[in-house]
Amino acid sequence: MTDHCAIAGTFADAKAIKTRSTFQIVVEIPIEQADHALERLGGWPQPGKEKHVAVMLLNVKSELNLEPADRSLAKQAGILCADPRFGDFLADRYRHLFAGDAAECVRTICGVDSRRYLDDDRYAGAAEKWKALVAKFEAWK
């Protein structure tokens, strides 16, 4: 059985390798995520031990659709908490709070017992904390 994972990066370059009739795609990731990415890929490439991967274009804004008014903050939080990149962000920036559970970390940062309270007017400060957290995540990417 194959263990699936995703590694997000930035398409940086491409070139043809004419002597091998192949095409290389260069994807750059932040250096802080290098160990994590190599771990997910099973370590450094070894001659004669090819690993097959897939490349897919990510459009985070449209994929997560965080902007529309019809998308509740709680739903936004649910979508982002399922995103491995968001977990990487929390582990990087909130390592003192993050114990591997993005939802729990978000609840702690926003000061709520449930993400549904992000949409509750009685917890107005929580909504602002969530929006600030999303902005920090966008800047971190």
N, C-alpha and C positions, 0 to 999 in steps of 0.2 A: 504494500500500500504506500502511496506517495504522500509525504507530508507537505502540504501546500503552505506557502507563505508569500508575503508581498514585501518588497523593498521599494520605497519611494525615493526618487532622485530627480535630477534635471538632465534632460537630453542635451549633451554638450558638444558632441562631435560624431562623425561617421567617416569611414574610409573603406575603400575596396582593397582587399589583399589579393592581388592578381595572381601571385604565385600559387595560391591555394584555392583560387576561385571562390573566395568567401567575402563577406562584408562584415565589418566590425561597427558596433554601435557603442559609443561611450556615454555612460550615465554617471553623473557626479552626485555624490551624497555628502552631507556635512561630515567633516573628519570625526566629529564627536560620535557619529553613528557607524563608523567604519567597523569596529569590532563586532557590533551587533549584526551588521549586514554580512560580514564574513562568516559569522556563526550560523546565520540562517542559510547561507549558501554551502555550508559544510567545510569551511576553511578555504585556504588558498588553492587555486587550481593546480592540479597535478598532471603532468604529461601522461597521456594514455588513460586518464580517468575523467572523461568528459561528463559534465552535468548539464542536462537539458533544462533550459529556462524559457520563459515566455516574456515578451515585452508588450506593455499595454500603455496607452496614453491615459493619464489621469487628469481630469479637470475637476479639481476639488470643489471649487465654488458651485459649478452646476451639478456635480455629482451629489454634494451634500445639500445644495439648494438652501443655504442658510439665510438668505435675504428675504424671501416673500413673507408678507404679513400673515398668510394663512398657515405658516409653519410655526407651531408653538415653540417656546424656548425649551420646554421639556423634551419635545421631539428632536430638536436640534441636539440637545445634550445626549439623547439616546443614540443618535446617529454618530456623533463624534466619539462617544465613549466606546463604540464598536470599531473605530478606526485605529489600526495599530500605530499609525504615525502620531495620533493624539496621545496614546499611551507612552510612546517614546518621549514626547514633549513633557508629559507629566513627570516621567521618571527623571528627565534631565533637569527640569526647572523646579520641581516640587518633590525632590527625592526624600525629604524629611516627612512628607505626607503620603507619598505614593507607595503602596505595598502590593502593587500588581493589579489593583482593582480600580479602573478609571472612574467608574460610577461613584464609588465610595470617596475617592479623592475629590471629585467635583462637589459632592454633597458637603464635604468638609470645607473646601475653599469657599463655597457659596453660603455656608452656614444654614443648611436645610437638612431635614431628615429624609426628604424624597425630592427627586428632580421635578416632580409635578408642581412643587411649590415655586419653581422659577416663574410660573405663569400666574401666581396668586398675588393679588395686589397687597395683601397683608405682609408679604415678604418682598417689598419693593427693592430693598438693598440686595437681595439675592439675585434679582434680574440684572442689576448693574454689575455685580461681581461676575456673573456668567458672561455678560457682554465683554467685560474687560479681559476675562480669561480667553475668550475666543480671539480677541484682538491680539493678545500675546502669542497665541498659537499661530495665527496667520503671520505675524512678524518672525516667529521662530523658524517657520518653514522656509 
